[in-house]
Amino acid sequence: MSVYSGVAKRGRCLQQKNQLPVSLNRLRIAANTSNEITCMNSVVDNICRLPPDLFTETSQHILVYLQGHTSGIDSAEISHKFLQAGVGLNHEAQQEIIRFLLLTFRSAGQRNISADELVSKLEEGSLKWSKASLQVLHRLWSEQGAAVHAQQEVQAALRIGQVVDVQWRLGMAVSSDICRSLNSPYVTLLLKIAEPSGLICQKSFEMSVPQFQNFHKQFKEMAALMETV
């Protein structure tokens, strides 16, 4: 074998080795895309199993939240409606439907697309849609899409959470950074906050009694100021 042929052979081997990661990346991308399509079809299949009235009620629940009329999405209430209707979907499948509808409506509101465009994009994403389900989405978005878009613009400007519940309790400190002596009273505050994403989180913190009294005084001042607006 000549020197030239040996160099050429080694060159081809190196080229093949360099091409291997690219091929693997393409396979991974193809596999991920296939998995996404499978997951999408699974969610759409489950949506199409819902009776039209139940699907309308579930979608309406989410649309009302996206319009700012409720503080969050009550997935427990939606799950109860599924149970009452005799829909045999497990908890995870129900959550996937809620997440899918939430993301779909929110994205459509941010992009301000029409009902026809929404249905068209859904049909592009999956071939599993039933005519009845698409008709429900088309009608609801025709009626409420503009209101969702308006609320999305407001949220984009603010992007802050909303306090939906405040609870407090009085206790006695055994050890604390803010109470120098044991058996000192303290107040624990628990706040429930609806985040812009729709999830409700909880925040808790402790205060000494003087700190709580000052906190309460500031709240009263804010309340008095708001009455004058």
N, C-alpha and C positions, 0 to 999 in steps of 0.2 A: 504494500500500500504506500502510495506516495505521501510526502509531507502535506501536500495541498489537500488530498482527499481526507487525511486524518484531521486536519484543521477544520475542513468543511463539515465533517461528521460531528466533531465536538461543538461546532457552531450551531448545528441543527439541534443537538441535545440541549444546549443552553437556551436556545430559542423556545424549545418545548417546555423547559422548566419555567421560563419567564411567563409563558402563556398559561401555565397551570393555575396560578392564583386567580387570574382573570376569569377563567372558566369556572372555578369554584365559586367566585363571587356571583357570576351570572346564575349559577345553580341555586345559590342561596337566595338571590333576589326572586328568582322564579318560584322557589319553594315558599318564600314569605308571601308573595302575591297570591299563590294558590291557597295558602292558609287563610289569608284575609278574605278571599272570595268564598271559601267554605264557611267561615264564621258569619259572613254577611248573609249567605243563603240560609244558614241555620236560623238566624234572627228573623229574617223575612218569613221563613216557613212558620215560625211560631206566631208571628204577627198575623199571618193569614189564617191561622187557626182560631183567632179570636172572633167572637160574634161581632157584627158591625156596631151594635150599640155599646158593647164593652170597649171596643177599640176607640170609638168616638169619645167615650167617657175618659179613657186613659189619656188620650191625646189632649183632650180639653183640660185635664188636670195639669198637664205640663205647660200648655199654652197660657193658662191663667197665671202660673208662676212666672213665665217669661215676660208677661205683660206687667209684672210688678204688683199683682193683686194679692198674692200670698207670699209668705216669707220663705217658703221652701217646698220641696216635693215630698209628700208624705207617702213613702213607699209602702209602709205598713197598711195604709188605707187602700192603696191600689191592690196590694196582695189580697186583702180581705174581699175586694170586689171580684177578683179572679176566683177566689174560693167559692163565693156565693154563686157565681155563674157556672161552676163545675168545670173550670178550665184546668186540665191536669198538667200544669207546668211547675217545675221545681223553682225554688227561690232564685237560683242563679239565672235561670232562663228569664224569669220575670225582670230581674235587675238589668239584664242585657237589653230587653225591650225598652225599659225606661231610659237607659243610657243612650240607646240608639235614637229614640225619639227626641230626647233632650238635645243631643248633639246636632241632629238633623234640623230641628226647628231653630236652634240658636244660630247655626251656620247660615241657614236661609235668611234669617232676620238680619244678620250682620251684612250679608251680601245684597239684601233687598231684592230678592228674585221673586218672580211671579209664581202663581200656583202652577201654571203650565210648565214653567222651567223646573220647578221643584219635582213634579211628577216625571218629567223627562230625565232628570239626573238620577232619580231613584230607579227608573227602568234601565238606565245605562249601568248602574251598579249591580243589579241582580235581575235575572230573568224569572225569579220565583214569585214576583208580586201578583196578587190576584186583582182583578178589576175592581171588586168591591172595596178592598183596602185602599187602593189608589184614589178611588172616588171620595172616600172619607177624608183623606189627606188633602185632596184638591179643594173640597168644599170648606174645610176648616181653615186652610191657609188663605183662601180667597176672602174669607170673612175676617180673619184676625192677623194676617201676615203684616199689614201696615202697622198695627198696634205693637206687635212684637219688635218690628224694626225700630220704631220710635223709642221703645224702652231699652233696646240694645245700645242705641246711641247715647242715652242718658247714662247707662251703666259704664260704657266705655269712657265717659268723661269723669265719672266718680271712682269706680273700681274699689269700693269700700264695702265692708260687711255691714249687716244690719242686726242689731240686738233684738232678739225675739222673746227672750225670757230672762228674768233676773231672780235668783234665789239667794237667801242668806241664812246663816245660822250662827248662834252664839255658843262659844265653847271656852274651856279653860286650858291654858297652855301648860304643857308638861315641859317642853323645850322649844324655844323659838328664838330667831335672830332679832325679832323686834320687841320681845318682852324680856326685860332683864331679870325679873324674878319669876319663879314658878307659881303656878296657880293664878296667873294673871289672865283676865278675860280677853278674848279676841273674837273677831268676826270673820267668817269665811263667806266670800261672795262667789257664786257660780253664775257665769254668764253663758247663755246659749246664743251663738252668732250664726246667722245665715250668710255664708260666703257668696261672692258673685258667681261661683260655679254651681250653686244650688245646694251644696252640702251644708249640713248644720254641725258645727263644732262646739265644744265646750271649753271655756277658760275659767280657771278658779284661782283665787289668790286670798291671802290673809291680811287683815289689818288690825291694829290695836283699836280699842274703843275710841280714843281721841281721833285717830285717823278716820274711822268710820263716821264719826260725828261730823268731821270736816267734809267728808265725801257727801254725806247727806245734805249738808248745808249748801254745797255747790250745786247739787241736783235741784234743790228747791229754788235756787237763784236762776238756774237755766229754765225751769218750768215757768217761773214768773215772767222771764224775758220772752219766752215763746208765746205766752198769752197776749203779749202786746203786739206781736207781728200780724 
